[in-house]
């Protein structure tokens, strides 16, 4: 049962893990080879919106690396947190 079919999950956005750099590079590689968004999506089993997002960021920033995010920096440094 998917999100749309399950009334308990409707309206909730589920978090997913980031794709690896190798997968994002593969998306760009297929795009440069002339494949369309739908074909790339089916070939790699990744959602169409994710494919569009990867290609849009690649066109804008010229990289497939994870970009910096907005938001408050952590209050504790990782070294302090371990103690």
Buried (B, 14 or more C-beta within 10 A) or exposed (E): EEEEEEEEEEEEEEEEEEBEEEBBBBBBEBBEEEBEBEEBBEEBEBEEEBBBEBBEBBEEEEEBEEEEEEEEEEEEEEEEEEE
